[in-house]
């Protein structure tokens, strides 16, 4: 189930939960919330940034080994040797 973010339409009149915003796990086929489950004030769905991994530089051989990866180097045609 996806995670949706909601925030109050008017934070000054909202409860402390929806004034700051909250996350809610809901099925995809359900309609978005129209009011806060706690204070029943109007809320709106917030479009959030997707969580994508950011790799700034390729891993070195030693960093890959420390992370638990097996490093293979091609020795001959179809033959690989573990470093």
C-alpha positions in Angstrom: 0.0 0.0 0.0 1.3 3.5 -0.9 2.0 6.1 1.7 0.2 9.4 1.2 0.9 12.8 2.9 -1.8 15.2 4.0 -1.8 18.7 5.5 -4.5 21.0 6.8 -6.1 23.5 4.5 -6.0 26.1 7.3 -3.2 25.3 9.8 -4.4 27.9 12.3 -7.7 26.1 13.0 -6.4 22.6 12.7 -5.1 20.2 15.4 -1.4 19.8 16.0 -1.3 16.6 13.9 -2.7 17.9 10.6 -1.3 21.4 11.1 2.2 20.0 10.6 1.1 17.3 8.1 0.8 13.6 8.5 1.4 10.4 6.5 -1.2 7.7 6.0 -1.0 4.3 4.4 -4.1 3.7 2.2 -5.0 1.4 -0.6 -4.7 2.8 -4.1 -8.4 2.3 -4.9 -9.7 4.5 -2.0 -10.5 8.1 -2.5 -8.2 10.7 -0.9 -9.1 11.9 2.6 -11.1 15.1 2.8 -10.9 15.7 6.5 -8.5 14.9 9.4 -9.3 11.7 11.2 -8.6 13.4 14.5 -10.2 16.8 14.4 -12.4 16.5 11.3 -11.0 19.7 9.7 -10.4 19.8 5.9 -7.1 18.5 4.7 -5.5 18.2 1.3 -3.2 15.6 -0.2 0.4 16.8 -0.7 2.5 15.7 -3.6 5.9 14.6 -2.2 9.2 13.9 -3.8 9.9 10.2 -4.7 12.6 8.4 -2.8 15.4 7.7 -5.3 18.9 6.6 -4.5 21.6 9.1 -5.3 25.0 7.9 -6.3 27.6 10.6 -6.7 30.6 8.4 -7.7 31.1 4.8 -8.6 32.2 2.5 -5.7 35.8 1.6 -5.4 36.8 -2.1 -5.2 37.6 -1.8 -1.5 34.3 0.0 -0.7 32.4 -2.6 -2.7 34.1 -5.4 -0.7 33.3 -3.7 2.6 29.7 -3.4 1.5 29.6 -7.2 1.0 29.8 -7.5 -2.8 31.9 -10.0 -4.6 34.3 -8.5 -7.1 35.0 -10.5 -10.2 37.7 -9.6 -12.9 37.7 -11.1 -16.4 40.8 -13.2 -16.8 40.2 -15.1 -20.1 37.3 -15.7 -22.5 34.4 -16.7 -20.2 36.7 -17.1 -17.2 36.3 -14.7 -14.2 38.5 -14.6 -11.1 37.4 -13.4 -7.7 39.4 -10.5 -6.3 
